[in-house]
């Protein structure tokens, strides 16, 4: 384990400067910098002080991390097939993440669920077919290889007025689907 690197990552995740951590742990900024660069090693007692200042403990710090799944294939997808559309959740349990990607297939003449107003953002990429993004009853035409990027302030939905399925990669933050 690279103690210095892990301490630095933990500090940065908490958006702390070396100076702030030094103040909290009652150590010097220079000493902490040397620890993070592995130029010196803290005693167990000092490491405990640093970790306490970072809101964790020795046992949590040294606990092996579960390896996260980073790559997902079709066998990982969860598919919800409805009359009007099919949603493929392409990242399992994405609701625990900051963003949620799905593949949405809209049948001809059908529309997506209404996305109610929210504080996040959305991105869509049309893979196949053409459709409309409808916001406040204003329609924005989307064709293959076109994208949309919107904030969630206004309720909206996608509408397929064509004669073939439309397929969209749709990503929301925070997770909404």
Secondary structure, DSSP 8 states (H G I E B T S, - for coil): --HHHHHHHHHHHTT--HHHHHHHHT--HHHHHHHHTTSS---HHHHHHHHHHTT--HHHHHS----------GGG-EEEE-SSEEEEE-STTGGGSS-EEEEEEE-TT-B---B---SSEEEEEEEES-EEEEETTEEEEE-TT-EEEEESSS-EEEE--SSS-EEEEEEEES---
